[in-house]
Amino acid sequence: MKIYTKTGDKGETSLLGGKRVSKNCIEMQAIGQADELNAYIGVVISGMPIGFSAEKEKLTRVQHKLFNVGANLAAVQTDLISVPKLLPQDIAGLEQWIDEMTAELDPLTQFILPGGS
């Protein structure tokens, strides 16, 4: 299977269901943001040392859910109903993980600038 279709060469692409849209429409921008976040998480996972298997597993689950987010964004202009949904328990699980990690940190007293380690 080829990874390119040659159907987007005129500034358009297809959403789920085949609807043609501009490559710079809001749905495609949102899909791109979800894909970019997924790629960053993949980089983080690949750089994690041995001994972080539980964290890697959790981040991999987040990646799978991001694919579901992308699918839902790609189906927003369609009548498709068989697109995997993000469920309330998915959000609750992510919030629980955030709470667990936050409990291990010193209280924040200032904003954190992106970058560094």
DSSP file (Angstrom, degrees, kcal/mol; ACC not computed):
  #  RESIDUE AA STRUCTURE BP1 BP2  ACC     N-H-->O    O-->H-N    N-H-->O    O-->H-N    TCO  KAPPA ALPHA  PHI   PSI    X-CA   Y-CA   Z-CA
    1    1 A M              0   0    0      0, 0.0     2,-0.2     0, 0.0     0, 0.0   0.000 360.0 360.0 360.0 132.4    0.0    0.0    0.0
    2    2 A K        -     0   0    0      2,-0.1     0, 0.0     1,-0.1     0, 0.0  -0.513 360.0-141.1 -80.2 151.2    1.3    3.4   -0.9
    3    3 A I  S    S+     0   0    0     -2,-0.2     2,-0.3     2,-0.0    -1,-0.1   0.394  83.9  60.8 -94.2   3.4    1.4    6.2    1.7
    4    4 A Y        -     0   0    0      1,-0.1    -2,-0.1     2,-0.0     0, 0.0  -0.933  55.4-170.0-127.8 154.8    0.4    8.8   -0.8
    5    5 A T        -     0   0    0     -2,-0.3    -1,-0.1     0, 0.0    -3,-0.0   0.604  28.5-137.2-116.2 -18.9   -2.7    9.1   -3.0
    6    6 A K  S    S+     0   0    0      1,-0.1     3,-0.2     2,-0.0    -2,-0.0   0.717  77.3 108.9  62.2  22.1   -1.9   12.0   -5.3
    7    7 A T        +     0   0    0      1,-0.1     3,-0.2     2,-0.1     5,-0.1   0.434  67.1  59.0-103.8  -0.3   -5.5   13.3   -4.8
    8    8 A G    >   +     0   0    0      1,-0.1     3,-1.1     3,-0.1    -1,-0.1   0.150  66.9 109.2-111.8  19.4   -4.4   16.3   -2.7
    9    9 A D  T 3  S+     0   0    0      1,-0.3    -1,-0.1    -3,-0.2     4,-0.1   0.536  72.8  58.9 -76.7  -4.9   -2.2   18.1   -5.2
   10   10 A K  T 3  S-     0   0    0      2,-0.3    -1,-0.3    -3,-0.2     3,-0.1   0.032 126.8 -87.9-112.0  26.6   -4.7   20.9   -5.8
   11   11 A G  S <  S+     0   0    0     -3,-1.1    12,-2.6     1,-0.3    13,-0.3   0.605  99.0 100.3  82.8  11.0   -4.9   22.2   -2.2
   12   12 A E  E     -A   22   0A   0     10,-0.3    -1,-0.3    11,-0.1    -2,-0.3  -0.869  43.7-179.3-126.1 161.2   -7.7   19.8   -1.2
   13   13 A T  E     -A   21   0A   0      8,-2.5     8,-2.9    -2,-0.3     2,-0.4  -0.910  29.0-101.9-147.0 173.4   -7.9   16.6    0.7
   14   14 A S  E     -A   20   0A   0     -2,-0.3     6,-0.2     6,-0.2     2,-0.1  -0.853  21.7-153.7-107.2 137.1  -10.7   14.1    1.7
   15   15 A L    >   -     0   0    0      4,-2.8     3,-2.1    -2,-0.4    60,-0.1  -0.413  52.0 -64.0 -87.0 175.3  -12.2   13.8    5.1
   16   16 A L  G >  S+     0   0    0     58,-1.2     3,-0.5     1,-0.3    -1,-0.2  -0.368 129.8  34.5 -58.0 141.8  -13.8   10.5    6.2
   17   17 A G  G 3  S-     0   0    0      1,-0.2    -1,-0.3    -3,-0.1    58,-0.1   0.317 126.9 -87.0  89.4  -8.5  -16.7    9.7    4.0
   18   18 A G  G <  S+     0   0    0     -3,-2.1    -1,-0.2     1,-0.3    -2,-0.2   0.382  73.9 154.2  93.5  -3.9  -14.9   11.3    1.0
   19   19 A K    <   -     0   0    0     -3,-0.5    -4,-2.8    -5,-0.1     2,-0.4  -0.402  40.6-132.2 -62.1 130.2  -15.9   14.9    1.4
   20   20 A R  E     +A   14   0A   0     -6,-0.2     2,-0.3    -2,-0.1    -6,-0.2  -0.694  33.7 169.8 -86.3 133.8  -13.3   17.1   -0.3
   21   21 A V  E     -A   13   0A   0     -8,-2.9    -8,-2.5    -2,-0.4     2,-0.1  -0.927  40.9 -87.1-138.2 162.1  -12.1   20.1    1.8
   22   22 A S  E >   -A   12   0A   0     -2,-0.3     3,-1.9   -10,-0.2     6,-0.3  -0.442  35.8-125.0 -66.5 142.5   -9.4   22.7    1.6
   23   23 A K  T 3  S+     0   0    0    -12,-2.6    -1,-0.1     1,-0.3   -11,-0.1   0.671 111.4  51.6 -65.4 -14.8   -6.1   21.5    3.2
   24   24 A N  T 3  S+     0   0    0    -13,-0.3    -1,-0.3     4,-0.1   -12,-0.1   0.177  81.1 125.4-107.4  18.6   -6.2   24.6    5.4
   25   25 A C  S <> S-     0   0    0     -3,-1.9     4,-2.2     1,-0.1     5,-0.2  -0.301  77.3-103.7 -70.9 164.1   -9.8   24.2    6.7
   26   26 A I  H  > S+     0   0    0      1,-0.2     4,-2.3     2,-0.2     5,-0.2   0.848 119.7  54.6 -60.6 -37.4  -10.3   24.2   10.4
   27   27 A E  H  > S+     0   0    0      1,-0.2     4,-2.7     2,-0.2    -1,-0.2   0.929 109.5  46.7 -63.2 -44.0  -10.8   20.4   10.6
   28   28 A M  H  > S+     0   0    0     -6,-0.3     4,-2.4     1,-0.2    -2,-0.2   0.868 111.1  52.3 -67.7 -34.9   -7.5   19.8    8.8
   29   29 A Q  H  X S+     0   0    0     -4,-2.2     4,-2.0     2,-0.2    -1,-0.2   0.927 112.1  45.8 -64.0 -43.2   -5.7   22.3   11.1
   30   30 A A  H  X S+     0   0    0     -4,-2.3     4,-2.3     2,-0.2    -2,-0.2   0.903 111.9  51.0 -66.7 -41.3   -7.1   20.5   14.2
   31   31 A I  H  X S+     0   0    0     -4,-2.7     4,-2.6     1,-0.2    -1,-0.2   0.909 109.6  51.7 -60.7 -42.0   -6.2   17.1   12.8
   32   32 A G  H  X S+     0   0    0     -4,-2.4     4,-2.4     2,-0.2    -1,-0.2   0.883 108.4  50.7 -62.2 -39.5   -2.7   18.3   12.2
   33   33 A Q  H  X S+     0   0    0     -4,-2.0     4,-2.3     2,-0.2    -1,-0.2   0.914 111.3  47.7 -65.2 -42.8   -2.4   19.6   15.8
   34   34 A A  H  X S+     0   0    0     -4,-2.3     4,-2.3     1,-0.2    -2,-0.2   0.910 113.2  49.0 -63.7 -41.6   -3.6   16.2   17.1
   35   35 A D  H  X S+     0   0    0     -4,-2.6     4,-2.2     2,-0.2    -2,-0.2   0.891 110.4  50.8 -63.8 -39.8   -1.1   14.4   14.8
   36   36 A E  H  X S+     0   0    0     -4,-2.4     4,-2.4     2,-0.2    -2,-0.2   0.914 110.3  48.6 -66.1 -42.4    1.7   16.7   15.9
   37   37 A L  H  X S+     0   0    0     -4,-2.3     4,-2.5     1,-0.2    -1,-0.2   0.918 110.5  52.2 -61.2 -42.9    1.0   16.1   19.6
   38   38 A N  H  X S+     0   0    0     -4,-2.3     4,-2.0     1,-0.2    -2,-0.2   0.897 109.1  49.9 -60.3 -40.6    0.9   12.3   18.9
   39   39 A A  H  X S+     0   0    0     -4,-2.2     4,-2.0     2,-0.2    -1,-0.2   0.909 109.4  50.8 -65.3 -42.2    4.4   12.6   17.2
   40   40 A Y  H  X S+     0   0    0     -4,-2.4     4,-2.4     1,-0.2    -2,-0.2   0.919 109.3  50.8 -61.3 -42.8    5.8   14.5   20.2
   41   41 A I  H  X S+     0   0    0     -4,-2.5     4,-2.8     1,-0.2    -1,-0.2   0.902 107.7  54.1 -62.1 -39.3    4.5   11.9   22.5
   42   42 A G  H  X S+     0   0    0     -4,-2.0     4,-2.3     1,-0.2    -1,-0.2   0.890 108.1  49.4 -60.5 -39.7    6.2    9.3   20.3
   43   43 A V  H  X S+     0   0    0     -4,-2.0     4,-1.3     2,-0.2    -2,-0.2   0.917 111.0  49.8 -64.8 -43.2    9.5   11.1   20.6
   44   44 A V  H >X S+     0   0    0     -4,-2.4     3,-0.5     1,-0.2     4,-0.5   0.938 111.5  48.7 -60.6 -47.0    9.1   11.2   24.4
   45   45 A I  H >< S+     0   0    0     -4,-2.8     3,-1.3     1,-0.2    -1,-0.2   0.920 109.0  52.8 -59.6 -44.3    8.3    7.5   24.6
   46   46 A S  H 3< S+     0   0    0     -4,-2.3    -1,-0.2     1,-0.3    -2,-0.2   0.754 111.4  47.2 -66.7 -22.3   11.3    6.7   22.4
   47   47 A G  H << S+     0   0    0     -4,-1.3    -1,-0.3    -3,-0.5    -2,-0.2   0.430  84.5 113.1 -97.6   0.3   13.6    8.6   24.7
   48   48 A M    <<  -     0   0    0     -3,-1.3     3,-0.1    -4,-0.5     4,-0.1  -0.535  67.0-122.3 -76.3 136.7   12.3    7.2   28.0
   49   49 A P    >   -     0   0    0      0, 0.0     3,-1.1     0, 0.0    -1,-0.1  -0.232  37.7 -79.6 -72.5 165.4   14.8    5.1   29.9
   50   50 A I  T 3  S+     0   0    0      1,-0.2     0, 0.0     2,-0.1     0, 0.0  -0.341 115.2  50.2 -59.1 143.6   14.3    1.4   30.9
   51   51 A G  T 3  S+     0   0    0     -3,-0.1    -1,-0.2    -2,-0.0     3,-0.2   0.369  84.2  91.0 104.5  -3.7   12.2    1.2   34.0
   52   52 A F    <>  +     0   0    0     -3,-1.1     4,-2.7     1,-0.2     5,-0.2  -0.108  42.3 128.0-111.2  34.3    9.4    3.5   32.8
   53   53 A S  H  > S+     0   0    0      1,-0.2     4,-2.4     2,-0.2     5,-0.2   0.864  71.7  52.3 -63.3 -36.5    7.2    0.8   31.2
   54   54 A A  H  > S+     0   0    0     -3,-0.2     4,-2.1     2,-0.2    -1,-0.2   0.914 112.3  45.7 -65.0 -41.6    4.1    1.9   33.1
   55   55 A E  H  > S+     0   0    0      2,-0.2     4,-2.7     1,-0.2     5,-0.2   0.904 111.6  51.8 -67.4 -41.0    4.5    5.5   31.8
   56   56 A K  H  X S+     0   0    0     -4,-2.7     4,-2.4     1,-0.2    -2,-0.2   0.910 109.7  50.5 -60.4 -41.7    5.2    4.3   28.3
   57   57 A E  H  X S+     0   0    0     -4,-2.4     4,-2.0     2,-0.2    -2,-0.2   0.915 111.0  48.1 -63.1 -43.1    2.1    2.2   28.4
   58   58 A K  H  X S+     0   0    0     -4,-2.1     4,-2.1     1,-0.2    -2,-0.2   0.923 112.6  48.1 -63.9 -44.0    0.0    5.2   29.6
   59   59 A L  H  X S+     0   0    0     -4,-2.7     4,-2.2     1,-0.2    -1,-0.2   0.869 109.0  53.8 -66.2 -35.3    1.4    7.4   26.9
   60   60 A T  H  X S+     0   0    0     -4,-2.4     4,-2.1     2,-0.2    -1,-0.2   0.889 107.3  51.5 -64.8 -38.2    0.8    4.8   24.2
   61   61 A R  H  X S+     0   0    0     -4,-2.0     4,-2.2     2,-0.2    -2,-0.2   0.902 107.9  52.4 -63.5 -39.8   -2.8    4.7   25.4
   62   62 A V  H  X S+     0   0    0     -4,-2.1     4,-2.1     1,-0.2    -2,-0.2   0.913 107.2  53.0 -60.4 -41.9   -3.0    8.5   25.0
   63   63 A Q  H  X S+     0   0    0     -4,-2.2     4,-1.6     1,-0.2    -2,-0.2   0.916 107.7  50.3 -60.0 -43.6   -1.6    8.1   21.5
   64   64 A H  H  X S+     0   0    0     -4,-2.1     4,-1.4     1,-0.2    -1,-0.2   0.905 110.3  50.0 -61.8 -40.5   -4.4    5.6   20.6
   65   65 A K  H  X S+     0   0    0     -4,-2.2     4,-2.2     1,-0.2    -1,-0.2   0.852 105.0  57.8 -67.1 -33.4   -7.0    8.1   21.9
   66   66 A L  H  X S+     0   0    0     -4,-2.1     4,-2.5     1,-0.2    -1,-0.2   0.856 102.2  54.9 -64.9 -33.4   -5.4   10.8   19.9
   67   67 A F  H  X S+     0   0    0     -4,-1.6     4,-2.3     2,-0.2    -1,-0.2   0.898 107.5  50.3 -63.3 -38.9   -6.1    8.7   16.8
   68   68 A N  H  X S+     0   0    0     -4,-1.4     4,-2.3     2,-0.2    -2,-0.2   0.897 108.5  52.0 -64.4 -39.7   -9.7    8.5   17.8
   69   69 A V  H  X S+     0   0    0     -4,-2.2     4,-2.3     1,-0.2    -2,-0.2   0.944 110.3  48.8 -60.0 -47.5   -9.8   12.3   18.2
   70   70 A G  H  X S+     0   0    0     -4,-2.5     4,-2.3     1,-0.2    -2,-0.2   0.894 109.8  51.7 -59.4 -41.6   -8.4   12.7   14.7
   71   71 A A  H  X S+     0   0    0     -4,-2.3     4,-0.9     1,-0.2    -1,-0.2   0.904 110.1  49.0 -62.8 -41.2  -11.0   10.3   13.3
   72   72 A N  H  < S+     0   0    0     -4,-2.3     4,-0.4     1,-0.2     3,-0.3   0.886 110.8  50.1 -66.8 -37.8  -13.8   12.3   15.0
   73   73 A L  H >< S+     0   0    0     -4,-2.3     3,-0.9     1,-0.2     4,-0.3   0.894 110.3  50.5 -64.6 -39.0  -12.4   15.5   13.6
   74   74 A A  H 3< S+     0   0    0     -4,-2.3   -58,-1.2     1,-0.2    -1,-0.2   0.675 113.6  46.3 -73.1 -16.0  -12.2   13.9   10.1
   75   75 A A  T >< S+     0   0    0     -4,-0.9     3,-2.1    -3,-0.3     5,-0.3   0.380  79.4 103.0-104.3   2.8  -15.8   12.8   10.4
   76   76 A V  T <  S+     0   0    0     -3,-0.9    -1,-0.1    -4,-0.4    -2,-0.1   0.804  84.6  45.7 -61.5 -30.0  -17.3   16.0   11.7
   77   77 A Q  T 3  S+     0   0    0     -4,-0.3    -1,-0.3    -3,-0.2     2,-0.2   0.116 108.2  74.0 -98.4  22.6  -18.8   16.9    8.4
   78   78 A T  S <  S-     0   0    0     -3,-2.1   -61,-0.1     2,-0.1    -3,-0.1  -0.720  79.7-124.2-126.3 175.5  -20.2   13.5    7.7
   79   79 A D        +     0   0    0     -2,-0.2    -3,-0.1   -62,-0.0     2,-0.1   0.166  61.4 139.0-102.3  15.0  -23.0   11.2    8.9
   80   80 A L        +     0   0    0     -5,-0.3    -2,-0.1     1,-0.1     3,-0.1  -0.361  25.5 176.4 -63.3 136.0  -20.6    8.4    9.9
   81   81 A I        +     0   0    0      1,-0.1    -1,-0.1    -2,-0.1    -6,-0.0   0.506  65.1  73.4-116.7  -9.3  -21.6    6.8   13.2
   82   82 A S        +     0   0    0      2,-0.1    -1,-0.1     3,-0.0    -2,-0.1   0.098  64.1 122.9 -97.0  25.2  -19.0    4.0   13.4
   83   83 A V  S    S-     0   0    0     -3,-0.1   -15,-0.0     1,-0.1     2,-0.0  -0.712  73.8-105.3 -83.9 132.3  -16.1    6.4   14.3
   84   84 A P        -     0   0    0      0, 0.0     2,-0.2     0, 0.0   -12,-0.2  -0.345  41.1-140.7 -61.1 134.9  -14.5    5.4   17.6
   85   85 A K        -     0   0    0    -14,-0.1     2,-0.6    -2,-0.0   -16,-0.1  -0.604  11.5-120.3 -98.0 154.7  -15.5    7.9   20.3
   86   86 A L        -     0   0    0     -2,-0.2   -21,-0.0   -18,-0.1   -20,-0.0  -0.865  41.2-149.2 -87.9 122.0  -13.6    9.5   23.2
   87   87 A L    >>  -     0   0    0     -2,-0.6     4,-1.5     1,-0.1     3,-1.2  -0.566  23.0-112.7 -98.7 157.1  -15.5    8.3   26.2
   88   88 A P  H 3> S+     0   0    0      0, 0.0     4,-2.6     0, 0.0     5,-0.2   0.858 118.7  56.8 -54.7 -35.8  -16.0   10.1   29.6
   89   89 A Q  H 3> S+     0   0    0      1,-0.2     4,-2.2     2,-0.2     5,-0.1   0.779 100.5  58.7 -69.1 -24.2  -13.9    7.4   31.3
   90   90 A D  H <> S+     0   0    0     -3,-1.2     4,-1.9     2,-0.2    -1,-0.2   0.929 110.0  42.3 -65.4 -44.8  -11.0    8.2   28.9
   91   91 A I  H  X S+     0   0    0     -4,-1.5     4,-2.7     2,-0.2    -2,-0.2   0.919 113.8  51.8 -66.8 -44.4  -11.0   11.8   30.1
   92   92 A A  H  X S+     0   0    0     -4,-2.6     4,-2.3     1,-0.2    -2,-0.2   0.896 109.2  50.7 -60.7 -40.6  -11.4   10.7   33.7
   93   93 A G  H  X S+     0   0    0     -4,-2.2     4,-2.1     2,-0.2    -1,-0.2   0.901 111.1  47.9 -64.0 -41.4   -8.5    8.3   33.4
   94   94 A L  H  X S+     0   0    0     -4,-1.9     4,-2.4     2,-0.2    -2,-0.2   0.911 112.0  49.6 -65.4 -42.7   -6.3   11.0   32.0
   95   95 A E  H  X S+     0   0    0     -4,-2.7     4,-2.5     1,-0.2    -2,-0.2   0.880 109.5  52.3 -64.2 -37.2   -7.3   13.4   34.7
   96   96 A Q  H  X S+     0   0    0     -4,-2.3     4,-2.5     2,-0.2    -1,-0.2   0.917 109.5  48.9 -63.9 -43.0   -6.5   10.7   37.4
   97   97 A W  H  X S+     0   0    0     -4,-2.1     4,-2.4     2,-0.2    -2,-0.2   0.917 111.3  49.8 -63.0 -42.9   -3.0   10.2   35.9
   98   98 A I  H  X S+     0   0    0     -4,-2.4     4,-2.7     1,-0.2    -2,-0.2   0.924 110.9  49.9 -59.9 -44.6   -2.5   14.0   35.9
   99   99 A D  H  X S+     0   0    0     -4,-2.5     4,-2.0     1,-0.2    -2,-0.2   0.897 109.8  51.1 -61.9 -40.8   -3.6   14.2   39.5
  100  100 A E  H  X S+     0   0    0     -4,-2.5     4,-0.7     1,-0.2    -1,-0.2   0.921 113.7  43.8 -62.7 -44.3   -1.2   11.3   40.5
  101  101 A M  H >< S+     0   0    0     -4,-2.4     3,-0.8     1,-0.2     4,-0.4   0.892 112.0  53.4 -68.6 -38.2    1.7   13.0   38.8
  102  102 A T  H >< S+     0   0    0     -4,-2.7     3,-1.5     1,-0.2    -1,-0.2   0.864 100.8  60.8 -64.1 -36.4    0.8   16.4   40.3
  103  103 A A  H 3< S+     0   0    0     -4,-2.0    -1,-0.2     1,-0.3    -2,-0.2   0.763 101.9  53.9 -63.0 -24.0    0.7   14.9   43.8
  104  104 A E  T << S+     0   0    0     -3,-0.8    -1,-0.3    -4,-0.7     2,-0.2   0.560  98.3  82.5 -86.1  -8.8    4.4   14.0   43.5
  105  105 A L  S <  S-     0   0    0     -3,-1.5     3,-0.1    -4,-0.4    -3,-0.0  -0.611  85.7-107.6 -97.5 154.0    5.5   17.5   42.5
  106  106 A D        -     0   0    0     -2,-0.2    -1,-0.1     1,-0.1    -2,-0.1  -0.471  56.9 -84.6 -66.2 150.7    6.2   20.5   44.7
  107  107 A P        -     0   0    0      0, 0.0     2,-0.3     0, 0.0    -1,-0.1  -0.319  47.5-113.0 -59.3 140.5    3.5   23.1   44.4
  108  108 A L        +     0   0    0      1,-0.1     3,-0.1    -3,-0.1     4,-0.0  -0.571  35.8 174.3 -75.7 136.3    3.9   25.5   41.4
  109  109 A T        +     0   0    0     -2,-0.3     2,-0.3     1,-0.2    -1,-0.1   0.381  66.9  19.3-120.3  -2.1    4.7   29.1   42.4
  110  110 A Q  S    S-     0   0    0      0, 0.0    -1,-0.2     0, 0.0     2,-0.1  -0.972  90.8 -81.1-157.9 165.7    5.3   30.4   38.9
  111  111 A F        -     0   0    0     -2,-0.3     2,-0.5    -3,-0.1    -2,-0.1  -0.410  41.4-130.3 -70.5 150.1    4.6   29.6   35.2
  112  112 A I        -     0   0    0     -2,-0.1    -1,-0.1    -4,-0.0     3,-0.0  -0.908  14.8-138.6-104.9 126.0    6.9   27.1   33.6
  113  113 A L        -     0   0    0     -2,-0.5     0, 0.0     1,-0.1     0, 0.0  -0.632  29.6-104.8 -80.3 139.3    8.4   28.1   30.2
  114  114 A P  S    S+     0   0    0      0, 0.0     2,-0.1     0, 0.0    -1,-0.1  -0.325  82.0  48.2 -62.0 145.2    8.5   25.4   27.6
  115  115 A G  S    S+     0   0    0      1,-0.2    -2,-0.0    -3,-0.0     2,-0.0  -0.344  72.5  60.6 112.3 167.9   11.9   23.8   27.0
  116  116 A G              0   0    0      1,-0.1    -1,-0.2    -2,-0.1     0, 0.0  -0.278 360.0 360.0  75.0-164.0   14.7   22.5   29.0
  117  117 A S              0   0    0     -2,-0.0    -1,-0.1     0, 0.0    -2,-0.0   0.283 360.0 360.0-152.6 360.0   14.3   19.5   31.3
